[in-house]
Amino acid sequence: MISVGILSSSTIRFVLNGEFCFNGQQFVGEHYVSYSDGKIHFLDQEFSEIIFSPSVPKSNFSLKDVVIGVGFHWERKETQTFVGSLRFIVENNTLTAINDLPIEDYLISVISSEMSATSSLELLKAHAVTSRSWLYAQLIARRRCLNNQQFHAFDTETEHIKWYDKDDHINFDVCADDHCQRYQGITRASTLAVKEAVRSTAHLVLFDENGEVCDARFSKCCGGITELFENCWEPQSHSYLKSFSDDKKHESKNLPMTETQARNFILSEQETDFCNTKDARILREVLNSYDQETPDFYRWTIRYSQSELSSLIQNRSGIDFGKILDLVPILRGPSGRIVKLKIVGEKRSLIIGKELEIRKWLSSSHLYSSAFVVERENSDFILKGAGWGHGVGLCQIGAAVMADKGYDYQQILAHYFPQTILKLVKEK
């Protein structure tokens, strides 16, 4: 079983579609719970925890006003429907709704939420194994550090370095949004192909050469070159999360890009074997409707006036830099993604990282990626970039093109996670 944090609010409205049992009673239909004085209020009673368990297998429940794409440009609210149990707890002076369900049922939803359920079978299989491996790795790591929660931030007068990862959740295993992996219940229609992809790869997990479950990561589009794990998260190297070119004609290198190399790479939009595709048919198969609102994922451009950028960085960071004078890359990864960026202002300067923190500070939502070069036109800052997401591990669009070209799921996994083996894991 896995516990997934879905929604936090002072009042949560939900619909029980079929009979659910709580406290020895049967419930059905629309209800709400609210928070007050450290307790959950439901039907004029107070509780510390509430668990609605389905009385029959076909029962499911719907949560209203679930936020998806938290902090991203496609953020919105929608009603979502889930299978399994519905649990309410008190967390941080509010309520959190948690869905408890079997891992394989969870994966059916993840595959349909992370991409379109109409994707090719081999791509769906590859993603099922990737998502399952990531999940197992998180569960193992969470158990190891459950009593040692830590906030990944290092601050000095000259640097602010932060990353976000697995031990950010204390009261449930994973969240339902992009911070972990998208989980939107049965809201996104799960096709027979999705169910077959999960069923046919059931309990298959990627392992590294040391016998450890692989912390298999994925993003929408690597932009032509994948990134090193340690440049996005904890300073730990994984043999299967190295950097390599999507174009097989170019040699893989795991060295930082120079500014000249980054400029040549990002501005060139070179032909690649896989992820540089404009094939609308493939993109419709891979991208859910809200992801299709981002058409320029391989190469993109954003322009800020100096006043817009100065105001944006102050609002996002809480730091008054004054007028922004320059953005200076200090360290890049081999994919061109900036790991450390120096923000130069009239009042102060500061080096920030890692890649997600850079993306947060330079956009009202999230910048597509930190693989960008800065150009100046009068007082404007023009950011020209590559890729969508952190770029580590499996490139979803690249994998979709591989599947379309006839590669099977094992070949896709071997491409994006080299030096790994597939093993069947027995659940305990």
C-alpha positions in Angstrom: 0.0 0.0 0.0 1.0 3.6 -0.6 -0.3 6.8 1.0 -0.6 9.8 -1.3 -1.2 13.4 -0.1 -3.8 15.0 -2.4 -5.1 18.2 -1.0 -4.6 20.6 2.0 -7.3 23.1 3.0 -9.2 24.3 6.1 -12.4 22.9 4.5 -12.5 19.9 2.1 -15.6 18.9 0.1 -15.8 15.3 -1.2 -18.3 12.9 -2.7 -18.5 9.2 -1.8 -19.5 7.5 -5.0 -20.8 4.2 -3.5 -20.8 3.0 0.1 -17.8 3.8 2.4 -17.5 2.8 6.0 -16.3 5.0 8.9 -16.7 4.5 12.6 -19.0 1.5 12.1 -21.4 3.5 9.9 -22.0 3.5 6.1 -21.7 6.8 4.2 -22.5 7.8 0.6 -23.0 11.0 -1.3 -21.6 14.6 -0.8 -20.0 15.7 2.5 -17.4 18.1 3.9 -14.9 18.2 6.7 -13.5 21.4 8.3 -10.6 22.3 10.6 -10.9 24.1 13.9 -9.0 24.1 17.2 -6.7 21.3 16.2 -9.5 18.9 15.3 -11.4 17.6 12.2 -15.0 18.5 12.3 -17.5 16.2 10.6 -21.2 16.0 11.2 -21.0 18.1 14.4 -18.4 15.8 15.9 -14.6 16.2 16.4 -12.0 13.7 15.3 -8.2 13.4 15.2 -8.3 11.3 12.1 -11.0 10.1 9.7 -10.7 7.1 7.4 -13.4 6.3 4.8 -12.9 2.7 3.6 -14.7 1.4 0.5 -17.4 -1.1 1.4 -17.4 -2.6 -2.0 -14.6 -2.7 -4.7 -16.5 -0.5 -7.1 -16.8 2.4 -4.7 -14.7 5.5 -5.4 -14.6 9.0 -4.1 -14.2 12.5 -5.6 -12.4 15.5 -4.1 -13.3 19.0 -5.1 -11.0 21.9 -5.8 -7.8 19.8 -6.1 -4.9 22.0 -7.3 -2.8 20.6 -10.1 0.4 22.1 -11.5 1.1 23.8 -8.2 3.3 26.9 -8.9 3.5 26.1 -12.7 2.0 28.1 -15.5 -0.8 25.6 -16.0 -1.9 25.6 -12.3 -5.7 25.1 -11.9 -8.3 23.5 -9.8 -10.4 20.5 -10.7 -12.6 17.8 -9.2 -10.7 14.5 -9.2 -11.9 10.9 -8.5 -9.9 8.2 -6.8 -10.1 4.5 -5.8 -9.0 3.2 -2.4 -9.5 4.7 1.0 -9.9 8.4 1.9 -8.1 9.6 5.0 -8.2 13.0 6.6 -5.5 14.2 9.1 -4.5 17.4 10.8 -1.3 18.8 9.4 0.3 22.2 9.9 -2.9 23.7 11.3 -5.1 22.6 8.4 -6.5 19.4 6.9 -4.8 17.1 4.5 -6.7 14.5 2.4 -4.7 11.3 1.8 -5.5 8.5 -0.5 -4.4 5.0 0.6 -4.3 2.4 -2.2 -2.2 -0.5 -3.6 1.0 0.5 -5.5 0.0 -1.1 -8.8 -3.4 0.8 -8.8 -1.5 4.0 -8.0 0.8 3.4 -11.0 -2.2 3.0 -13.4 -3.2 6.6 -12.5 0.4 8.0 -12.6 0.9 6.8 -16.1 -2.3 8.3 -17.3 -1.6 11.6 -15.4 2.0 12.0 -16.4 1.2 11.6 -20.1 -1.7 10.8 -22.3 -3.4 7.4 -21.8 -3.3 7.1 -25.6 0.5 6.8 -25.7 2.0 3.8 -27.4 2.2 0.6 -25.3 6.0 0.4 -25.2 6.3 3.9 -24.0 3.7 3.2 -21.3 5.6 0.1 -20.2 8.8 2.1 -20.0 7.2 4.7 -17.9 5.5 2.2 -15.7 8.9 0.6 -14.8 10.5 4.1 -14.4 7.7 5.3 -12.1 7.6 2.1 -10.1 11.4 2.2 -9.6 11.3 5.9 -8.5 8.5 5.1 -6.0 10.3 2.1 -4.5 13.5 4.2 -4.2 11.6 7.0 -2.4 9.9 4.5 0.0 13.3 3.0 0.9 15.0 6.4 1.3 12.0 7.7 3.3 12.3 4.9 5.8 16.0 5.5 6.2 15.6 9.2 6.9 12.1 9.4 8.5 13.5 10.4 11.8 16.0 12.8 10.3 14.0 15.2 8.2 16.0 18.0 6.8 15.5 21.2 4.8 17.9 21.2 1.8 19.2 24.8 2.0 22.6 26.3 2.5 22.8 30.0 3.0 25.7 32.3 3.4 26.2 36.0 2.7 27.1 35.2 -0.9 25.2 32.0 -1.7 21.8 30.5 -1.5 21.7 26.8 -2.6 18.6 24.7 -2.2 17.0 21.6 -3.7 13.7 19.8 -3.1 13.3 16.1 -2.7 12.0 13.0 -1.1 12.0 13.9 2.6 9.8 16.9 2.3 6.7 14.8 3.2 6.4 13.5 6.7 2.8 12.2 7.1 2.4 10.4 3.8 4.7 8.7 1.2 4.4 10.9 -1.8 2.3 13.9 -2.9 0.1 14.0 -6.0 1.7 16.8 -7.9 4.9 17.4 -10.0 7.0 17.6 -6.8 6.8 13.8 -6.8 5.0 12.4 -9.8 1.6 13.4 -11.1 -1.3 11.3 -9.6 -4.8 12.4 -10.5 -6.7 9.3 -9.6 -9.1 7.9 -12.3 -9.8 11.5 -13.5 -7.6 11.0 -16.5 -9.2 8.2 -18.5 -7.1 5.1 -18.1 -7.1 3.0 -21.3 -6.8 -0.7 -21.6 -3.2 0.0 -22.9 -2.3 1.7 -19.6 -3.7 -1.1 -17.5 -1.9 -3.6 -19.8 1.4 -1.7 -19.5 1.2 -1.8 -15.7 0.0 -5.4 -15.6 2.6 -6.8 -18.0 5.5 -5.1 -16.1 4.0 -5.8 -12.7 6.6 -5.6 -9.9 9.5 -5.1 -12.4 12.0 -2.6 -11.0 15.3 -1.2 -12.2 18.4 -2.0 -10.1 21.9 -0.7 -10.4 25.2 -2.7 -10.4 25.3 -2.7 -6.6 21.9 -4.3 -6.2 20.2 -1.0 -5.2 16.8 0.1 -6.5 17.3 2.8 -9.0 16.2 6.3 -8.2 14.8 6.6 -11.7 14.0 10.2 -12.6 12.1 11.6 -15.7 11.3 14.9 -17.2 9.3 16.2 -20.2 12.2 17.1 -22.5 15.9 17.0 -21.9 16.5 19.5 -24.7 19.1 17.3 -26.4 21.4 16.3 -23.5 20.4 14.7 -20.2 21.7 16.1 -16.9 23.5 14.7 -13.9 21.5 13.7 -10.8 23.8 15.6 -8.5 23.3 18.9 -10.3 19.6 18.9 -9.4 19.4 17.1 -6.0 21.7 15.8 -3.3 25.5 15.7 -4.1 25.4 12.0 -4.8 26.4 10.4 -8.1 24.5 7.5 -9.7 26.0 5.5 -12.5 22.7 5.2 -14.3 21.9 9.0 -14.2 24.8 10.3 -16.2 24.7 12.9 -18.9 24.6 11.9 -22.6 23.6 13.3 -25.9 20.2 12.5 -27.4 22.0 12.5 -30.7 23.9 9.2 -30.9 26.4 10.8 -33.3 27.8 12.9 -30.5 30.0 11.5 -27.8 28.6 11.6 -24.2 30.5 13.9 -21.8 29.9 14.4 -18.1 31.9 17.7 -17.9 30.4 21.1 -17.2 29.6 23.1 -20.3 31.5 26.3 -20.9 29.6 29.5 -21.8 30.7 29.2 -25.4 29.6 25.6 -25.6 26.3 26.4 -24.0 25.6 29.3 -26.4 26.5 27.1 -29.4 24.3 24.2 -28.2 21.2 26.2 -27.0 21.1 28.5 -30.0 21.8 25.9 -32.6 18.7 23.7 -32.2 20.7 20.8 -33.6 19.0 17.7 -35.2 18.7 14.9 -32.7 17.7 11.3 -32.8 14.7 11.6 -30.5 13.5 14.5 -28.4 13.5 17.3 -31.0 10.2 16.5 -32.6 7.4 18.6 -33.9 5.3 15.6 -34.9 1.8 16.6 -33.7 0.6 13.0 -33.6 3.3 11.9 -31.3 3.0 15.0 -29.0 -0.8 14.4 -28.7 -0.1 10.9 -27.6 2.4 11.9 -25.0 1.1 15.2 -23.7 -2.1 15.7 -21.7 -4.3 18.7 -22.7 -2.7 21.2 -20.3 0.8 20.1 -21.3 0.0 20.9 -24.9 -0.3 24.5 -23.9 3.5 24.5 -23.9 4.4 24.2 -27.6 8.0 25.4 -27.4 9.5 22.9 -25.1 12.7 22.0 -27.0 13.9 25.6 -27.5 12.2 28.6 -26.0 12.6 32.4 -25.5 11.4 34.6 -22.7 11.9 38.4 -22.6 11.8 40.6 -19.4 12.2 44.3 -19.1 14.7 45.3 -16.5 11.9 46.5 -14.2 9.9 43.3 -14.7 12.9 41.1 -13.9 13.8 43.2 -10.8 10.3 43.1 -9.5 9.9 39.4 -10.3 13.1 38.3 -8.5 12.2 40.4 -5.4 8.7 38.9 -5.3 9.9 35.4 -5.8 13.0 35.5 -3.5 11.9 38.0 -0.9 15.2 39.8 -1.4 15.6 43.4 -2.5 18.4 43.4 -5.0 17.4 46.8 -6.3 17.6 47.1 -10.1 18.9 43.9 -11.7 22.1 44.6 -13.6 23.2 41.2 -14.7 22.6 37.4 -14.6 25.9 35.5 -14.7 26.1 31.7 -15.0 28.7 30.5 -12.5 28.4 26.7 -13.0 26.7 24.7 -15.7 26.0 21.0 -16.0 26.9 19.0 -19.1 23.4 19.6 -20.5 23.9 23.3 -20.3 21.6 23.6 -17.3 22.8 26.3 -14.9 23.6 24.8 -11.4 24.7 28.1 -9.9 23.6 31.6 -11.1 24.9 34.9 -9.9 22.3 37.6 -9.6 23.9 41.1 -9.7 21.8 43.9 -8.4 22.4 47.6 -7.5 22.0 46.8 -3.8 23.5 43.3 -3.6 24.6 40.3 -5.4 23.9 36.6 -4.6 24.8 33.2 -6.1 21.7 30.9 -6.2 21.1 27.2 -7.0 20.3 24.5 -7.7 18.4 24.3 -11.0 14.8 24.3 -9.6 15.5 27.3 -7.3 16.8 29.2 -10.3 13.7 28.3 -12.3 11.5 29.5 -9.4 13.2 32.8 -9.0 13.2 33.7 -12.7 9.5 33.0 -13.4 6.1 33.8 -11.9 5.6 30.0 -12.0 8.6 27.9 -13.1 11.0 28.6 -15.9 10.9 25.7 -18.4 14.5 24.8 -17.5 17.7 26.3 -16.2 19.4 25.6 -19.5 19.5 29.1 -20.9 21.7 31.9 -22.1 21.1 35.5 -21.4 21.1 38.2 -24.1 20.6 41.9 -23.6 18.7 44.2 -25.9 18.8 47.8 -24.6 17.7 47.2 -20.9 15.7 44.0 -21.7 16.9 40.6 -20.6 16.2 37.9 -23.2 16.5 34.3 -21.9 16.9 31.7 -24.7 16.7 28.2 -23.4 16.5 24.4 -24.0 14.3 21.7 -22.6 11.4 21.3 -20.2 12.2 20.2 -16.7 15.4 19.0 -14.9 16.5 16.7 -17.8 17.7 13.9 -15.5 16.9 10.3 -16.6 14.1 9.4 -19.0 13.1 12.1 -21.4 9.4 11.6 -21.9 9.2 13.1 -25.4 12.4 11.4 -26.5 11.1 8.1 -25.2 7.9 8.6 -27.1 9.8 9.1 -30.3 11.9 6.0 -29.6 8.7 4.0 -29.1 7.3 5.4 -32.4 10.5 4.3 -34.2 10.0 0.7 -33.0 12.1 0.5 -29.8 10.6 -1.7 -27.1 10.3 -0.7 -23.5 13.5 -2.6 -22.5 15.5 -0.8 -25.1 14.1 2.6 -24.0 15.0 1.9 -20.4 18.5 0.7 -21.4 19.0 4.0 -23.4 18.0 6.3 -20.6 19.2 4.2 -17.6 22.4 2.6 -18.7 24.1 -0.1 -16.6 20.8 -1.2 -15.0 19.0 -4.5 -14.9 15.3 -5.3 -14.5 14.3 -7.5 -11.6 11.0 -8.8 -10.3 10.4 -7.6 -6.8 8.1 -9.5 -4.4 6.0 -7.2 -2.3 6.2 -7.9 1.5 
